[in-house]
Amino acid sequence: MDMITVPAGRVTLSDRRTQRSWTVEVAPYELSAHPVTQALYAQVTGARPAAAETGRLPVEGVSWWDAVGFCDALSERDGLKPAYRLSPGGDHVDWDASADGYRLPTEAEWEHACRAGTTGPRYGPLDDIAWYRGNSDERIHEVGGRRPNAWGLYDTLGNVWEWCWDVYDAEVYGSYRVLRGGGWFDEHWSCRASVRRRSHPTFRVDDVGFRVARSR
């Protein structure tokens, strides 16, 4: 797993539905250079959630809970302290911020990394950096096939949506978690650094994957 060191910074998040914006200070952390692949997911968990061939295609059809479980399994494989503690019933999870293991990025970490110091909707021309409906032939593609951003991160926009740690809006949507980045079937307006989407943490969708982070 190639991990990229992301510098500290400040990012302003926004939500079009509520017209709300908020600024978050982000400490340095590490983020995987591309989404978790089908091959790595199968190697670590023994599961093959996608019907397509394994390999350098991003894993998809994984729930938020699947992603959390993968993070802990990968941590244990690599001799790191797991970041998450699951309740005996498996319906609640606590994040141990002192752990050195793998975890999902926060929404602020995700957007900060995606932007890589830029302030526009994208870090480059969409056709150069992302697989989306306009160039994907309506199918998923191998990771790393488009141009990375200035920090060496691939596929933050397009190919698969990515799970983040955060709850989307607890008052309105309960336990629904944040998705970021847009996917291979999305129009160009969904593949922007600021776009937020949500899904229930148990849902498995064929254009949703994830990448992993580590605290420093």
VOFI-473633 format. One record per residue: residue in one letter; x, y, z of N, C-alpha, C in turn. Coordinates in steps of 0.02 Angstrom, whole numbers, plus 32768, in hexadecimal, padded with zeros to 4 digits. Atoms other than C-alpha are relative to their C-alpha. Example, Ala and Ser with C-alpha at 12.3 -4.5 7.8 and 13.67 -1.06 7.14 Angstrom:
# residues 2
A802D7FC5800082677F1F8186802D803C8000S7FD67FC57FFD82AC7FCB81657FD980378025
//
This chain:
# residues 216
M802B7FC48000800080008000802C803E8000D7FD97FC38004805380A17FC57FDB80388025M801E7FCB7FD8803181298046802480427FF1I7FE67FBD800F804781E380227FF9802A803FT80037FD27FC78072825E80AD7FDD80407FEAV80267FC480107FF382EA80AA800F80358035P7FEE7FCC7FCF8027838F80FB7FC3801B8025A80357FDE7FDA7FC383EC817E7FE380387FD6G801F7FC980247F4B847081427FBC8010801BR80447FEB7FED7EA084BE814B7FD47FF87FC3V802E800A80387E0B849180E07FBA80178015T80457FEB7FF37D5D84DD80D37FD17FD27FDBL8032802D801D7CD3845F80B77FBE80257FF8S80407FDF800B7C28848D80757FCC7FCD7FECD8037802C80117B7E843D805E7FCC80287FD9R802F7FDA802B7B0E84777FCF7FB97FFD801AR804580097FE97A6F8433801E7FEF80318038T800D7FD47FC67A7E849780BF801E80457FF8Q7FDD7FC0800A7AE785268078802F8010803AR7FD47FF77FC67B5B850B810C80497FF47FEBS7FB9800D800B7C198516810B802480038043W7FDB80027FC17C9984F2819280497FF07FF1T7FB88006800B7D5684F9819F801E7FD08033V7FE180337FD67DC0846A81E4804C80047FFAE7FB780047FFF7E778469821880147FB57FFBV7FED8045800C7ECB83C981DA804A7FF68013A7FBB80107FED7F67837E822B801F7FD47FCAP7FE0802C80327FE9832081C17FE87FB88009Y801680467FFF7FB6826E819480187FDE7FC1E7FEF8025803C7FD281E781127FC07FE87FDFL803A801780267F5881B5808980197FD47FC7S7FEA802D80367F638126800D7FFD80247FBDA7FF97FDC80407F98815F7F607FC57FF57FD2H803B800F802A7EFF810E7F127FCE7FD7802AP803080297FDB7E6080B47F4980197FB98009V7FEF80467FF37E7280067F937FEA7FD67FC3T800F8029803B7E797F887F057FDC7FBF8013Q802080417FF57E177EE87EF180337FCB8017A7FCE80317FEF7EB87E857EFD80148006804AL7FEC7FF77FBA7EEC7ED17FA47FC77FEE802FY803A800F7FD57E3D7EC27FEB7FF87FB48008A800680497FFE7E367E097FBE80397FE18028Q7FC6801A7FDD7EE57DEB80017FF88009804CV80057FF17FB87EBF7E3C80AA7FC37FDF8020T803E80187FE27E0B7E0280C67FEA7FBB7FE8G8016803F801D7DF87D6880587FBE80077FDBA80417FF480207D597DB78011800A80217FBCR7FFF7FE280437D367DE67F5D7FBB801D7FF2P80447FE580057CA17E5C7F607FEA80127FB9A80127FEC80447CA97E8D7EA87FFE7FC37FD2A80068038802F7C757E1A7E1B803880017FCDA7FCB7FFA80327D007E5D7DAC80407FDF8018E7FBF801E7FEF7DB07E177DA7802380288036T7FD97FDC7FCF7E217E417E37803F801C7FDFG7FC47FE2801B7EBE7EA87E1D800380488013R7FF77FBA7FF27EDD7F617E0F7FC080297FF7L80407FDC7FFD7E267F8D7DFF7FF280128048P80127FF17FBA7DE97FE97E9A7FCA7FD28019V803580297FE47D837F7E7F0E7FC1802B8003E80407FDD7FFE7CCA7FAE7F067FCC7FD1801AG803480297FE27C277F717F4B80107FEE8048V7FEF800A7FB97C6D7F827FFC7FDB8034802AS80227FD27FD27C0C7FCF808C803280278029W7FD57FDB7FD27C51804D8107801B7FD08036W7FEA80317FCE7C577FBF818780357FD17FE3D7FCC802980207CB87F54810B804380257FFFA7FC37FD880047D357FE280F7802280068044V7FE57FFD7FBC7D4A7FF681B380217FBE8013G7FE480427FF17D667F3B81C580417FF47FDBF7FC2800880277DE87F3D813A803980278021C7FCC7FD87FE07E477FCA8190801F7FDC803BD7FE680247FC67E577F65823080267FC17FEBA7FDF803D80187E857EC681D2804480107FE2L7FC07FEC801E7F0D7F218170803180168036S7FD57FEC7FC87F507F6E8211801E7FC38022E7FE8803D7FDE7F5D7EC3826380327FDC7FD4R7FD18021802E7FB27E7B81C9804480228001D7FC27FDA800380347F0581CD801E800F8044G7FE57FF87FBD80527EFD82887FF380448020L80127FBF7FE67FFC7FA282AF7FC47FFA8030K803880007FD17F807FCE83377FC080157FDBP803D7FEF80247ECF7FCA82ED7FE280418019A801D7FBF7FEF7E7B807482E97FBA7FFC801BY804780057FEE7DCC803383077FF37FC98033R801880327FD07D777FD983967FB57FF67FF4L8046800F800F7CD47F8483677FDE7FE5803ES8027801B7FC87C4C7F6083E77FF37FB67FF5P800C804880077C257EA8840B7FC97FF07FCDG8036800C80307B867EB783A4801080177FBAG7FEB7FEA80427BE47F0683147FD780397FE4D802A7FC980187B6D7F9B830C801980448016H7FE37FC07FEB7BDE80218357804C7FFB7FFBV7FB7800080077C9280538338801C803F8020D7FDB7FC87FE57D0B80C38397804380057FDCW7FC17FF280207DA381138347803480118036D7FC97FF37FD17E42810983B08032802E7FDCA7FD77FCF80237E9B81A88379804A7FF7800ES7FB9800B7FF07F3D816F83CB801F7FC67FD9A7FE8803B80237F4A80D3835F802880137FC1D7FD87FF3803C7FCA80C882D37FE87FD77FC4G8019802A80367F60805482687FDA80277FCBY80247FE380387EFE807381CA7FB980118014R80447FE87FF27E5880CE81CA7FE580227FC2L801C7FD880357DE1812A815880128049800BP7FF47FB97FF67E0A81E081377FC280248018T80397FD47FF17D9C826581837FED80247FC0E80167FDA803B7D3882CB8108802F803B7FF3A7FD37FC780087DAA8360812780437FE97FE4E7FC1801B801A7E4682F6810B7FF97FEE7FB6W800A801580457DFC82B2806A8002803D7FD2E80037FC6802C7DD5835E8020804380257FFEH7FBE7FE07FFD7E7B83A8805A80307FDC7FD2A7FD38028802B7ED8831A80037FED80057FB7C80167FFC80467E6E83227F66801580437FE1R7FF07FBD801A7E8C83DD7F51804B80097FF7A7FB77FFA80057F4883D07F6F801780477FF5G7FEB7FBA80047F57848A7F877FDA802A7FCET80277FDA80317EDF84BC7EFC7FBF8018801FT803D7FE37FE47E4185227F167FC37FF87FD2G80378007802F7DD884FA7E7C7FD97FBF800BP8028803C7FF87D59846E7E6480287FC07FF4R7FD7803B800F7DE183F77E23804A80157FFDY7FB97FF080017E9E83EC7E28801F7FFD7FBAG7FE9800080457EAA83DE7D6A7FC57FF37FD2P8036800E802F7E4583C17CCA7FE27FBA800EL8020803D7FEA7DC5833A7CF080137FC37FD6D7FEF8039802B7DEE82CC7C5A80477FE6800DD7FBB80157FF17EA482C87C9180077FDD8043I7FF680167FBB7E88829D7D487FCD7FCD8018A803780297FE57DE882367D577FDE7FD57FCBW802E802880287D7F81A97D107FB980128016Y80457FED7FF27CCC81E87D057FD67FEE7FC3R802C801780367C3781D07C93801880167FBBG7FEA7FE680407C8582397C0A803A7FDA7FDFN7FC78022801F7D1D81C97BF1800A7FB88018S7FF580427FE17D0781267C537FE47FC67FD8D8025803580237CA180C47BD37FD17FDB8030E802F801A7FCE7C2D80AB7C6980187FC08021R7FE480387FDB7CA080337CC280388018802DI7FCA7FF17FD17D1E80317D4F80447FF67FDFH7FBD8005801D7DD880457D2880347FF38036E7FC9800C7FD17E7C80127D77801680418021V7FE97FC57FDC7EC080887DFA8041801B7FE0G7FC27FE280177F4A81017DCA8003800E7FB6G7FFF7FF780487F1681137D157FF980487FE8R80067FB980107EF981CF7D1A803780268024R7FCB7FD87FE27F6C825D7D4C7FF4800D804AP80097FF37FB87F8A82707E087FFF804B800EN7FFB7FB97FEC7F7A83137E67804780108016A7FBC7FE87FF1800F83787EA280207FDA803AW7FE580257FC78023830B7F3E80077FB57FF1G7FF680458014802882677EDD7FC67FD2800DL803C80287FF37F76822D7EFE7FD97FF67FBFY80258012803D7F1881D27E737FB67FF4800FD804680157FFF7E5E81C07E527FD9801C803BT802A7FE37FCC7E2182337EDC7FBD80167FE2L803E7FF180247DA082697E5B7FF47FC97FCDG8013803280317D4281EB7DF280137FB98014N7FF580497FF97D4E812C7DE37FD27FE38035V803080157FCC7CFE81047E8D7FF880378033W800B7FD67FC67CAF816B7F1580267FE0803AE7FD780197FC87D10815C7FB87FDF800F8043W801A7FF87FBD7CD1813F8068802E802C802AC7FDB7FDB7FCC7D0781BB80EE7FE57FEB8044W801380127FBC7CFE81A681AA7FBF80238016D80327FD57FE27C7F823181C97FB87FEC7FF3V8049800280087BC4822A81E57FEC803C7FD5Y80127FCC802F7B708290815C7FD880398021D802A7FCF7FDD7AE782E981C07FD37FD88030A8022802D7FD17AAF828C825C7FB88013800DE80457FEA7FF17A1382F6827A7FCF7FED7FC9V802D800D803979CC82D781CC80077FB87FE6Y7FF3804180217A1E8235818E801A7FCA8030G7FEC80347FD07A4B81D9822E80487FEA7FF7S7FBD801D80027AE081658218802080027FBBY7FE37FFE80447AFC8188815E804580208001R7FBB7FE880017BB581A38138800F80257FBFV7FED7FD580397C0C821A80C080247FD87FCAL7FDD8019803B7C4281E88011801C803C7FDAR7FDF7FC980247CBA82527FAA801D7FE87FBEG7FD6800B803A7D08825D7EFE7FDE7FF37FBDG801F801180407C8A82267E7B80187FBD7FE5G7FEF8042801A7C8E81857E167FFE7FFD7FB4W7FFB800A80497C9E813C7D687FBF800D7FDBF80407FF780227BE481507D447FE48046800BD801A7FBE7FEF7BD382037D82801180347FCBE7FF47FC7802C7BC382A27D1C8036802C801FH7FC77FD77FEB7C4B83257D287FF28028803FW800E7FD67FC67BF0838C7DAB80057FDB8042S7FF780267FC37BFD82FF7E2980497FF28011C7FB9800E7FF67CB982EF7E1480258042800FR7FE07FC37FE87CEF83897E7580167FF68048A7FE3800A7FBE7D55839A7F137FCF800D8039S802E7FEC7FCA7CC583E57F767FC17FD78005V8040802380027C38836E7F487FFC7FCC8038R800D80307FCB7BEE830A7FD87FC67FD37FECR8037802F80097B82826E7FC97FFC7FD78040R800A80277FC27B3F81F9804F7FE67FBB7FEFS801D804280077B13814380657FFD7FE08045H800580257FC17ADD80D080F1803E7FD48008P7FC280257FF87B75807A813E7FFC7FB57FF0T8006804780127B2E7FCD81177FF67FF57FB5F800E800880477B0B7FEF805F803F7FF07FD8R7FC98010802E7B7A7FA47FD87FEB80147FBAV80127FE380407B7880047F3480397FF57FCFD7FCD801680307BD37FD77E93802F80377FE7D7FCF7FCD80127C2C807E7E81801E8021803EV7FE67FE57FC17C6480957F3680397FD4801AG7FC680217FE27D0F80687F7A801C802B8038F7FE27FD87FCA7D8B80B97FF2804B7FFF7FF9R7FB880027FF77E4080E48017800E8007804AV7FF180007FB87E9980DC80BE803080388012A7FD57FCB7FE47EEF815C812C80247FE4803DR7FDE800F7FC17F67815581BF801380428021S7FEA7FC57FDA7F8781D58247804B7FFF8007R7FB87FFB7FF880388214825C801180168047
//
